[in-house]
Amino acid sequence: MLKRISSRENLVSVNMLLIVVLFLSACSGIMGKKNRLQYASSPYLQEHADNPVDWYEWGDEALNKAKNENKPLLISIGYASCHWCHEMEKESFMDTAVARIMNEKFVCIKVDREERPDIDNIYMNTLQLITGNSGWPLNAFALPDGKPFFAGTYYTNKNWKSLLQSISKAYTTQRSLVTTQANALVNGMTDEEFSLINLAPSTEKPLMQEYRALFDSIYQSADLNNGGLKGTQKFPVPALSEFLLQHYYLTGDQRALQTVNTNLKKMALGGIYDHIGGGFARYTTDSLWRIPHFEKMLYDNGQMISLYAHAYQLTKDEWYKQICTETIDFVEKSMYAQGGGYYSSLNADTEAGEGDYYLWTRKEWMNVLGDDPLLADYFNITEKGNWKNGKNIVYADKAPGSFAISKRITAEEFRQRLATGKKKLLSERLRREKPAIDTKIITSWNSILIKGLVDAYAATQNEDYLKKAIACASFIEKNLIMQDGSVKRIYKDGKAAIDGFLDDYAWTASAFTRLYELSFDEHWLATAKKITDFAATHFMHPQTGLFYYTRSNSQDLIMRKTALSDDDLPAANAVMAKVLYQLGTIYLDTAYTSISIKMSAAVTARVKKQSRFHLQWVSFAGLLAGKSYEVVIMGADASYVSQQLQLFYLPTSIIMGNTTKETLPLMQQKYKAGKTLIYVCSNQLCKRPEEDLVKALDQLIQFK
């Protein structure tokens, strides 16, 4: 029998249902609603889509809102593999009380510094002017027009809330002072941009004595005991070691060789290097290379591949070759994207914690390798642990050969046991939760890897490396280079996005030029020229010949910055200067070479004063000051001869060749049927051609 329900009971039931619906709706709004970053292309921005913060991407919508509502901008910049970025998100950006302040008092913008390094450059410069430091997360506060008036990095929840209230109060009650501060910071950045820049540079090349003096300055900054530059933290700074290799080659200065060997061996032993899976972390938090910040970046590993390949060419130390090849294996297994491109980075964190993927307890280690303590002793795996909670970072104190002697076993026996043990450990580690991958494909970073792969091919003759380099270059050409020579920066989800910045142009042209030197496929050379011509038209400063970081149609930032100093990457202007010099030499185009020399002259005073921050410029000065040379190889075996020649370290050479056709200016009248000839030239003046590789190398040595 059905119960009759009164109208009052019905009303109560309806009201209760309404309350439940409203409650669930409210919970959904707090727990399930995503902000507009869910539509972002950047994986880093997408990670913030569930924040209660009303985030915007950089653009007119956010800037217009700030102007219309007269609110300051809060610009928070980070990247997907940044540990402290994730910590601040969990502690503050997921806190509804914090989000309420941010949403009420500010227009909040999230920026992926890897997508928009132009934005990051401006607000990082602000932080450096205010504090003298740098780092991410970068949290900047700006007027509605984008002019910054304050910046900081990571804050605890309590300190962040306090800062938000203070900034909001100052903006409301002391607007004139805030505006004055913003104008002063922008003026400071503008003045700094062209400080110590010669606005009417000559076209005279630097002298060798000036180059030697730059070495003396940099040598004073080197940590001769632990490697790298002096400091409490250690960054790989591949440009430092590349300069030292070049300086030794040009001058024979043993101090340079000793210093670079210290650098490379200390890094290869330290925790910054992943001994189990290969590849380098971004930096260490100590001065001994032992305690890494565990994120891994494509651009670091691409540069390190080149560096260890060059060191192997010069020294023939098999350990350097091993580090080079293991790093390539890591990149291939962990960062390769279908189609030829490579992803940008691996996160430092997993759900288990920061770096936990790479850490071992003594028990875990011995469970894999058994009771034999040999590798545990070599890699400092102890019961107590050298990290948190009894866990161990894997690092070594001695080179494998020295350790083998100390244990009274042969180097070959230890090498085999080391290889077998690492294979077992990697197999076990692969069972763990893997660090997340940022799946952006970045043009400049892929180009750095292309160059690394080509350099590794030159040093090892592993044909697979050249094939991978060509596949990646083809991917970039197909997806990121436009018909007019312009370049896009990002490829993700089948789409190219964001106009390229100077480093995208410079590194791509550099990689394609290097690819030509090993393949003799002039298509890559022509493409490098097309890219460079577009950059010269749309990026160049008319007086100095230097290049802005953004192209001429960039309108949404408060200033156009240049890229003169080394940062995470070597200075893009210095990379472009070398590209122009190479293209000018190959095509006998003095317009290119004149611009490149003018660029070097424009920054001379700046480089002399701050040489450790301009290492790429110092290396370029060495190319100009020393005897650079052109090597032209003509004949049926030109490719083979080139491969054999480039087994040697030749940092000031530009190599050209063809099997049958005299296509480039310096090839004219150099082809002789039935012969493969090597012409060694300097400033277009060529010595007697040689068929014998050893004799050609003797000619090159005489040019040093």
Protein Blocks (a to p, Z undefined) as FASTA:
>chain_A
ZZdddfklmmmmmmmmmmmmmmmmmmmmmmmpccfklmpmblklmmmmmpcbdcddedfk
lmmmmmmnopacddddddfklmklmmmmmmmmmpmklmmmmmmmpccddddfklmmmlmm
mmmmmmmmmnopacddddddddfkopafbdcddddfklmmmmmmmmmmmmmmmmmmmmmm
mmmmmmmmmmmmmgoiafbbcfbdcdfklmmmmmmmmmmmpcfkngpjedjbdcfklmlm
mmmmmmmmmnopaklmmmmmmmmmmmmmmmmbcfkngpadfbdcbfnomaccfbdcfklm
mmmmmmmmmmmmmnopaklmmmmmmmmmmmmmmmpcghiiacfbdcfbdfkbghklmpcc
fklmmmmnomblklmmmnopafkopaehhiacdddfbdfklmmmmnopafklmmmmmmmm
mmmmmmmmmmpccddddfbdcfklmmmmmmmmmmmmmmnopaklmmmmmmmmmmmmmmmp
cfkopacfbdcehiaehjadfklmmmmmmmmmmmmmmnopaklmmmmmmmmmmmmmmmpc
fklopacfbdfklckbfbdcddfbccfbccfklmmmmmmmmmmmmnopaklmmmmmmmmm
mmmmmmmmmmmlmmmmmmmmmmmmmccdddddedjklmmmmmmmmmpccfkbccdddfkb
cfbfklgopacghiacddddeehiacdddfblklmmmmmmmmZZ
